[in-house]
Amino acid sequence: MGTTGKKIMNPRMRVLEILEYLKKNTDEQHKIKPANIKENNIDFYNEFVKSKVTFGKCIYDLADFYSKDELGYRTYFSQWKIIYDSFVKREIINTPDYEFSDDEEDFDDVDIDNHIKNLYYRHPFTYEELDQIIMGINLLGLDFETSKDMVDRLTKNLSSKYYKPLPAAVFSSHQSSNTDRRTLSNNLKIISDAIGNEKSTPRKISFVFCGYNLNKELVETKSKRHTVSPFDIICYSGRYYLFANADGYDNISIWRIDLMKDIFICNEKAKLRAQISDSNFSENGKECYEHLNMFFDEPAEITFKVTPAKYKSDVTKPDYTFLYDYFGDSYKVISTDDKCSTVIVRTSKNAMVNFALQYSDRIEITKPAEVRNMVIGKINALAEKYREE
């Protein structure tokens, strides 16, 4: 018995093919109607779209499925995935965020099969958010091939053909490629579990703290375990730090998470941050600036003069990027004249001494006298060290 030669399409495969097409060819800025598919891909149109009734049913089923929660109720409109005009008009009244009006329109007679306009797939991330994710990948210090592979997979699975991704970084020095990322990831998960959430009781953690020796080996700094109440995880210059309170102390200390090993959660309940009256940590959102380079000594209001680079004489030129890189918007310019500007910032005294030495051709600390004298002491020690005999 002969066959007609007509290809029979599995209904489930039809739905998946249409869904994949929408993911790759639409977004909130690039909406379509069936005629657009015919113009751009006649083969796909003939196979999946030509029968308007069948196509309309598939689109409706997809839109219906991707706009409900696990209990079958309509979710918030912002959570819908497949969107087109007539479906929105028909179903928007069933969403939790819909507000009824006195002149409510009757959409029961909308022809959902033949009125598919402004159809698109809403991707899980905006393109700006994808850019930020890729920038985060670039800061991990991964090798180029690994970074490129991750960027390619993100682009392939989470965006349409219209997204132009940022390139993978050829090299990043923000985090050493020698960092044991598996250990770091494991430590982060354990600490996160210990911190918990509003429904769980925070627990203390115990760990051995390490450092690198001259042979590039990670070894214990002290032959003892540290037990701390964990508060916050901070990502600073590509590395992860823990703000915590160590047992036996009343202050907040800072620990580099990739230097921890043999970490575990204790049964003992952790202290709460509100129980620690450490004025060094103000919880004002500027802790990374107040503890520059993760120094955890007492921050202070420090006043210093900034001069233009030697090859420039105009203090109004954009010659102060290094200040913004280190302190963000936390510093304040209090005066400016033809020769220099005077700046005040609240930050670590020890970190500021190192900063002043690093930029000794541009920076002069004027207040407080304690910090100025710390700089002078280091300068004298350097002069003695490098003095010719």
matplotlib code that plots the C-alpha trace (Angstrom):
import matplotlib.pyplot as plt

x = [0.0, 1.5, 1.9, 1.0, 4.5, 3.0, 5.1, 3.2, 4.3, 4.2, 2.1, 4.6, 7.5, 5.5, 5.1, 8.8, 9.8, 7.6, 8.9, 12.5, 11.8, 10.3, 13.2, 15.7, 13.8, 11.8, 12.2, 10.4, 11.9, 11.3, 7.7, 6.2, 3.0, 2.6, 3.3, 6.7, 7.6, 6.6, 8.8, 11.8, 11.6, 9.2, 10.2, 9.4, 6.2, 5.0, 5.7, 4.5, 2.5, 0.6, -2.4, -3.5, -5.8, -3.2, -0.5, -2.9, -3.7, 0.0, 0.7, -2.3, -1.2, 2.3, 1.1, -1.4, 1.3, 3.9, 1.6, 0.5, 2.0, 2.3, -1.3, -2.7, -3.4, -2.4, 0.9, 1.8, 2.0, 5.7, 6.3, 4.6, 6.9, 4.8, 3.0, 0.7, -2.1, -5.3, -4.0, -3.1, -6.6, -8.3, -6.3, -4.9, -8.1, -7.0, -3.7, -3.1, -1.9, -4.9, -7.1, -10.7, -12.4, -16.0, -16.0, -14.5, -14.4, -15.7, -13.0, -14.8, -15.4, -11.7, -10.5, -7.3, -6.5, -6.4, -5.4, -1.8, -0.1, 2.9, 4.0, 7.3, 9.1, 10.1, 13.6, 14.6, 17.2, 17.2, 20.1, 21.5, 21.4, 23.2, 25.9, 26.4, 26.6, 29.2, 31.2, 31.0, 32.4, 35.2, 36.2, 36.6, 40.1, 39.2, 41.2, 39.9, 38.5, 36.5, 35.2, 34.3, 32.5, 30.4, 29.5, 28.6, 26.3, 24.6, 24.1, 22.7, 20.3, 19.2, 18.9, 17.6, 19.6, 19.3, 21.5, 25.1, 27.1, 30.1, 33.3, 34.9, 38.0, 41.3, 42.8, 41.7, 43.9, 41.1, 41.3, 44.2, 43.7, 45.4, 42.4, 40.8, 37.3, 35.8, 37.0, 35.8, 32.4, 32.1, 33.1, 30.6, 27.8, 28.6, 28.8, 25.6, 23.8, 25.2, 24.0, 20.6, 17.6, 14.7, 13.2, 16.3, 18.6, 22.1, 24.9, 28.6, 31.2, 34.6, 37.6, 41.4, 42.8, 45.7, 48.1, 50.6, 54.3, 57.3, 56.7, 53.2, 51.7, 48.6, 49.5, 48.0, 48.8, 48.3, 47.8, 44.3, 40.8, 38.8, 35.2, 33.2, 29.6, 29.2, 27.4, 28.0, 29.7, 31.5, 32.9, 35.8, 38.2, 37.3, 37.7, 35.2, 35.5, 33.5, 32.5, 32.2, 32.7, 35.4, 34.7, 36.3, 36.3, 33.8, 34.7, 34.0, 36.8, 37.4, 38.4, 39.3, 37.0, 39.3, 42.0, 39.7, 39.9, 38.2, 35.2, 32.0, 28.8, 28.7, 25.7, 26.1, 23.8, 25.7, 25.7, 23.6, 25.3, 23.2, 24.8, 28.2, 28.8, 31.8, 32.0, 34.5, 31.6, 28.8, 26.6, 26.0, 26.7, 30.2, 32.1, 34.3, 35.4, 35.8, 37.9, 40.0, 41.7, 39.8, 41.9, 39.7, 41.3, 39.3, 38.4, 38.9, 38.1, 41.3, 42.1, 44.6, 45.8, 45.7, 47.8, 47.4, 49.8, 53.1, 52.4, 49.1, 48.6, 44.8, 43.1, 39.8, 41.0, 39.7, 42.9, 41.4, 40.1, 42.3, 40.4, 37.0, 38.4, 39.4, 36.7, 33.7, 31.5, 32.4, 35.1, 34.3, 36.2, 36.2, 38.4, 40.3, 42.9, 45.3, 47.8, 45.7, 42.4, 41.7, 39.7, 38.2, 37.3, 36.4, 38.5, 41.1, 44.1, 46.5, 45.1, 45.3, 49.0, 49.7, 47.5, 49.5, 52.8, 51.6, 50.5, 53.2, 53.7, 50.0, 48.9, 49.8, 47.9, 47.3, 45.0, 44.9, 48.4, 48.5, 48.1, 50.4, 53.1, 52.5, 53.4, 56.4, 57.6, 57.3, 59.1, 62.0, 62.2, 62.3, 65.0, 67.1, 66.5, 67.6, 70.3, 73.6, 76.3]
y = [0.0, 3.4, 6.5, 10.0, 11.2, 13.8, 14.3, 13.8, 16.2, 15.0, 17.7, 17.9, 18.4, 21.1, 23.0, 22.7, 23.8, 26.9, 27.7, 27.4, 29.7, 32.4, 32.2, 32.8, 35.3, 37.5, 39.7, 42.7, 44.9, 42.5, 41.3, 39.4, 38.1, 35.0, 37.0, 38.0, 34.3, 33.7, 36.6, 35.4, 31.6, 30.2, 26.5, 27.0, 28.8, 26.1, 23.4, 25.0, 28.1, 27.8, 26.2, 29.3, 27.3, 24.8, 27.5, 29.6, 26.7, 26.0, 29.6, 29.8, 26.6, 27.9, 31.3, 29.6, 27.2, 29.8, 32.2, 29.9, 28.8, 25.2, 25.3, 26.4, 30.1, 33.0, 34.6, 38.3, 39.6, 40.4, 36.6, 35.6, 34.2, 34.0, 37.3, 38.5, 41.1, 39.0, 36.6, 39.6, 41.1, 37.9, 36.7, 39.9, 40.1, 36.8, 38.1, 39.0, 42.5, 43.4, 46.3, 46.1, 49.2, 50.2, 50.2, 46.7, 45.4, 42.0, 39.9, 36.6, 36.9, 37.5, 35.2, 33.9, 31.7, 34.3, 37.5, 36.8, 40.2, 41.5, 38.0, 37.5, 35.4, 37.2, 36.1, 35.5, 38.3, 41.6, 42.3, 44.8, 42.0, 39.6, 42.2, 42.4, 38.6, 38.5, 41.3, 39.2, 36.1, 38.3, 39.2, 35.6, 35.3, 32.2, 31.3, 32.7, 29.4, 28.7, 32.3, 32.2, 28.9, 30.2, 33.4, 31.4, 29.1, 32.1, 33.8, 30.6, 29.7, 33.0, 35.5, 36.0, 36.5, 40.3, 40.3, 41.3, 40.0, 41.5, 39.7, 37.2, 38.7, 37.5, 37.9, 39.1, 39.7, 40.4, 36.9, 34.5, 31.6, 29.5, 29.9, 26.6, 27.5, 24.2, 24.9, 28.5, 27.5, 24.9, 27.4, 30.0, 27.4, 26.4, 30.0, 30.9, 27.9, 29.0, 32.6, 31.2, 33.4, 35.0, 31.6, 29.9, 30.3, 31.4, 29.1, 29.6, 28.2, 26.7, 26.7, 26.7, 29.9, 29.6, 31.7, 31.1, 30.4, 31.1, 27.8, 28.9, 26.3, 27.0, 26.4, 27.0, 30.4, 29.1, 25.6, 26.2, 26.5, 29.7, 29.8, 32.8, 34.1, 34.9, 38.1, 39.1, 37.9, 40.7, 40.5, 43.0, 43.3, 39.8, 38.1, 36.9, 38.0, 37.2, 39.8, 38.0, 38.1, 35.7, 34.0, 35.8, 39.2, 42.1, 43.4, 42.5, 40.8, 40.2, 36.8, 35.9, 32.9, 31.2, 30.9, 28.9, 25.1, 22.3, 24.5, 23.2, 24.5, 24.3, 23.4, 26.6, 29.5, 32.5, 36.0, 38.5, 41.5, 43.9, 42.4, 43.6, 47.3, 47.7, 51.4, 50.3, 48.8, 51.3, 49.2, 52.3, 50.6, 52.1, 49.4, 48.5, 52.2, 52.5, 49.3, 49.9, 46.7, 44.9, 46.5, 46.1, 48.7, 51.6, 54.0, 57.7, 61.0, 61.7, 64.9, 65.1, 67.3, 66.0, 67.7, 67.3, 64.9, 66.6, 66.9, 68.7, 71.9, 72.4, 71.0, 70.9, 68.3, 64.7, 63.6, 62.0, 58.7, 56.9, 58.6, 57.4, 53.9, 53.6, 55.6, 55.8, 58.7, 58.4, 61.2, 64.9, 67.8, 70.6, 73.2, 73.8, 76.3, 76.7, 74.2, 71.4, 70.2, 69.2, 66.0, 64.3, 60.6, 58.1, 55.0, 52.7, 54.5, 51.7, 51.4, 55.2, 55.1, 52.6, 54.6, 57.8, 56.0, 54.5, 57.9, 59.9, 62.2, 63.2, 62.8, 64.5, 63.6, 66.6, 65.3, 63.6, 64.0, 60.3, 59.2, 61.8, 60.6, 57.0, 58.0, 59.9, 56.9, 54.6, 57.1, 57.3, 53.5, 53.3, 56.0, 54.0, 50.8, 52.2, 54.5, 53.8, 52.6]
z = [0.0, -1.0, 1.1, 0.4, 1.3, 3.6, 6.8, 10.0, 12.7, 16.3, 18.1, 20.9, 18.5, 16.8, 20.0, 20.8, 17.4, 17.6, 21.1, 19.9, 17.0, 19.2, 21.6, 18.8, 16.7, 19.0, 22.1, 23.6, 20.9, 18.0, 18.0, 15.1, 13.4, 11.2, 8.0, 9.3, 9.7, 6.1, 4.9, 6.9, 6.8, 4.2, 5.0, 8.7, 7.8, 5.5, 8.0, 11.3, 10.6, 7.4, 9.2, 11.1, 13.4, 14.3, 14.8, 16.8, 19.1, 19.7, 20.5, 22.8, 24.6, 25.0, 26.3, 28.6, 30.0, 30.5, 32.3, 35.1, 38.4, 39.5, 40.9, 37.5, 38.5, 36.3, 37.5, 37.4, 33.9, 34.4, 34.7, 31.5, 28.8, 25.6, 24.9, 22.1, 22.0, 22.0, 24.7, 26.9, 26.3, 27.1, 30.1, 31.8, 34.0, 35.6, 36.9, 40.5, 39.6, 37.3, 38.5, 37.4, 36.0, 35.8, 31.9, 31.7, 28.1, 27.2, 25.6, 25.4, 21.7, 20.8, 18.0, 19.5, 16.5, 13.8, 15.7, 16.7, 16.7, 18.5, 19.4, 21.3, 23.9, 27.1, 27.9, 31.6, 31.5, 29.9, 27.6, 30.1, 32.7, 30.4, 29.8, 33.6, 33.9, 31.1, 32.9, 36.0, 34.1, 32.8, 36.3, 37.4, 36.0, 33.9, 30.9, 27.6, 26.2, 29.4, 29.5, 25.8, 26.2, 29.1, 27.2, 24.1, 26.1, 27.9, 24.5, 22.9, 25.6, 27.2, 24.3, 20.8, 17.6, 18.2, 21.3, 20.6, 23.6, 25.2, 24.3, 26.6, 28.3, 26.9, 30.3, 33.8, 36.7, 39.3, 40.6, 40.4, 38.1, 40.8, 43.1, 43.9, 42.7, 43.8, 47.4, 47.1, 45.9, 48.6, 51.3, 50.0, 50.1, 53.7, 54.9, 53.1, 54.8, 58.2, 57.7, 56.7, 56.1, 58.1, 58.7, 60.0, 62.9, 62.0, 63.1, 63.8, 61.5, 62.2, 59.9, 59.5, 58.0, 55.6, 53.5, 50.7, 51.4, 49.1, 47.4, 46.4, 48.8, 50.8, 54.4, 57.8, 59.4, 62.9, 64.2, 65.5, 64.3, 64.2, 65.2, 64.1, 63.8, 60.1, 59.0, 55.4, 52.3, 50.4, 46.9, 46.6, 43.6, 42.4, 45.8, 48.4, 52.0, 55.1, 57.7, 61.0, 64.8, 66.1, 69.4, 72.3, 70.6, 70.5, 67.0, 63.4, 61.5, 57.8, 56.4, 52.9, 52.0, 49.5, 52.3, 54.5, 54.7, 56.6, 57.1, 58.8, 60.5, 64.3, 66.3, 68.4, 67.5, 66.0, 67.4, 65.5, 63.9, 66.0, 69.1, 68.0, 68.9, 66.6, 65.4, 62.8, 60.7, 60.2, 57.9, 55.8, 52.4, 52.2, 54.2, 51.2, 51.0, 54.7, 54.8, 51.7, 50.5, 53.3, 56.2, 59.3, 61.6, 62.8, 59.9, 60.4, 58.6, 56.7, 54.9, 52.1, 49.2, 45.6, 43.0, 39.2, 37.4, 36.6, 32.9, 33.6, 35.5, 35.4, 38.5, 36.6, 34.1, 34.4, 36.1, 39.2, 38.0, 40.6, 43.4, 42.0, 41.5, 45.1, 46.9, 44.6, 45.5, 49.2, 49.1, 49.2, 47.7, 50.3, 48.5, 45.3, 44.2, 41.3, 42.8, 44.4, 45.7, 49.3, 49.8, 52.8, 53.1, 55.8, 55.4, 57.1, 58.5, 57.6, 54.1, 53.6, 54.5, 51.8, 49.4, 50.1, 49.5, 46.3, 45.0, 46.8, 43.7, 43.9, 47.6, 50.8, 54.0, 56.2, 58.9, 61.3, 62.6, 63.6, 60.0, 58.6, 61.1, 60.1, 56.5, 57.6, 59.7, 56.6, 54.4, 56.9, 57.1, 53.3, 53.1, 55.6, 53.7, 50.4, 51.6, 50.0, 52.4]

ax = plt.figure().add_subplot(projection="3d")
ax.plot(x, y, z, "-o")
ax.set_aspect("equal")
plt.show()
